[in-house]
Amino acid sequence: MSRPVLPDNRIHPAIQTYVETHHVDIIQEVEAAIAKHAVVVVGMAMNPMPKKARAALDEAGVAYTYLEYGSYFNTWRRRNALKMWTGWPTFPMVFVKGTLVGGATDVQKLIASGDLTKMLA
């Protein structure tokens, strides 16, 4: 699967560095976490869905690392870099063994089907 991303040759050279490095620190932090931990949940305060994902993982006895980036009132520009990087439009973003599996509802489905256990085996 491939998704549309504006190719480098269609980005003016004067802004290429800005585009390449825009909030890259948050992406690097998430990449480091998903390289180190089997399950990573990326969320934000005040959003009930990251809490639902974490509760489902807790109930299933699955250990995870949680990264929280701001709330509805702040840090949206930094979080936007994660949305652009992953192509996933909402929080949480749940990664299992480095693979984005979706959000809270998606994790609940993986748990219910037994697929999460298979992924972690």
C-alpha positions as CSV (number, residue, x, y, z in Angstrom):
1,M,0.0,0.0,0.0
2,S,1.2,3.4,-0.9
3,R,-0.3,6.7,-0.1
4,P,0.1,10.0,-1.8
5,V,3.0,12.1,-0.6
6,L,4.2,15.1,-2.5
7,P,7.5,14.1,-4.1
8,D,10.7,15.9,-3.3
9,N,11.0,17.2,-6.9
10,R,7.7,19.1,-6.3
11,I,9.0,20.9,-3.2
12,H,11.0,24.1,-3.8
13,P,14.6,23.7,-2.7
14,A,14.3,26.8,-0.5
15,I,11.9,25.0,1.8
16,Q,13.1,21.4,1.5
17,T,15.1,21.5,4.7
18,Y,12.2,23.0,6.6
19,V,9.9,20.3,5.3
20,E,12.4,17.5,6.1
21,T,13.1,18.7,9.7
22,H,9.7,20.1,10.8
23,H,9.2,18.7,14.3
24,V,11.4,15.7,13.5
25,D,12.2,15.4,17.2
26,I,8.8,14.1,18.0
27,I,9.0,11.5,15.2
28,Q,12.4,10.4,16.4
29,E,11.1,10.0,19.9
30,V,8.3,7.8,18.8
31,E,10.6,5.8,16.5
32,A,13.0,5.2,19.4
33,A,10.1,4.0,21.6
34,I,8.8,1.6,18.9
35,A,12.3,0.2,18.3
36,K,12.7,-0.5,22.0
37,H,9.2,-1.6,23.1
38,A,6.8,-4.2,21.7
39,V,3.7,-2.1,22.2
40,V,3.6,1.7,22.1
41,V,0.6,3.9,22.5
42,V,0.9,7.5,21.4
43,G,-1.8,9.7,22.8
44,M,-2.8,13.1,24.2
45,A,-4.5,14.3,27.3
46,M,-8.2,15.0,27.4
47,N,-8.9,12.5,24.6
48,P,-10.8,9.5,25.9
49,M,-9.6,7.1,23.1
50,P,-6.0,6.7,24.3
51,K,-7.4,5.8,27.7
52,K,-9.7,3.2,26.1
53,A,-6.7,1.7,24.2
54,R,-4.6,1.6,27.4
55,A,-7.5,0.1,29.4
56,A,-8.0,-2.7,26.8
57,L,-4.3,-3.5,26.9
58,D,-4.3,-3.5,30.7
59,E,-7.3,-5.8,30.7
60,A,-5.6,-8.1,28.3
61,G,-2.4,-8.1,30.4
62,V,-0.3,-6.6,27.6
63,A,2.6,-4.3,28.7
64,Y,3.0,-1.1,26.7
65,T,4.8,2.2,26.7
66,Y,2.7,5.3,26.7
67,L,3.8,8.6,25.1
68,E,1.6,11.6,25.6
69,Y,1.9,14.8,23.6
70,G,-0.2,17.7,24.9
71,S,-3.9,18.2,24.9
72,Y,-6.6,19.7,22.7
73,F,-5.3,23.1,23.9
74,N,-1.6,22.8,23.0
75,T,1.0,20.9,21.1
76,W,-1.2,20.3,18.1
77,R,1.5,21.4,15.7
78,R,3.9,18.8,17.0
79,R,1.2,16.1,17.0
80,N,0.4,17.1,13.4
81,A,4.0,15.9,12.4
82,L,3.1,12.5,13.7
83,K,-0.1,12.4,11.7
84,M,1.8,13.4,8.6
85,W,4.4,10.8,9.2
86,T,2.1,7.9,9.8
87,G,-0.9,8.9,7.7
88,W,-3.1,8.1,10.7
89,P,-5.5,10.9,11.4
90,T,-6.4,10.4,15.0
91,F,-5.0,9.6,18.5
92,P,-4.1,7.2,19.8
93,M,-1.6,5.7,17.5
94,V,-0.9,2.2,18.6
95,F,2.3,0.4,17.4
96,V,2.9,-3.3,17.8
97,K,6.4,-4.5,17.1
98,G,7.0,-1.4,15.1
99,T,3.8,-1.6,13.0
100,L,1.0,0.9,13.2
101,V,-2.1,-1.1,14.0
102,G,-4.5,1.9,14.3
103,G,-6.3,3.3,17.3
104,A,-8.3,2.1,20.3
105,T,-11.1,0.4,18.4
106,D,-8.5,-1.4,16.2
107,V,-6.6,-2.6,19.3
108,Q,-9.8,-3.9,20.9
109,K,-10.6,-5.8,17.7
110,L,-7.0,-7.3,17.7
111,I,-7.4,-8.4,21.3
112,A,-10.8,-9.9,20.7
113,S,-9.7,-11.8,17.6
114,G,-6.5,-13.1,19.3
115,D,-4.4,-11.5,16.6
116,L,-2.6,-9.2,19.1
117,T,-1.4,-12.3,20.9
118,K,-0.2,-13.8,17.6
119,M,1.6,-10.5,16.7
120,L,3.4,-10.5,20.1
121,A,4.4,-14.2,20.0
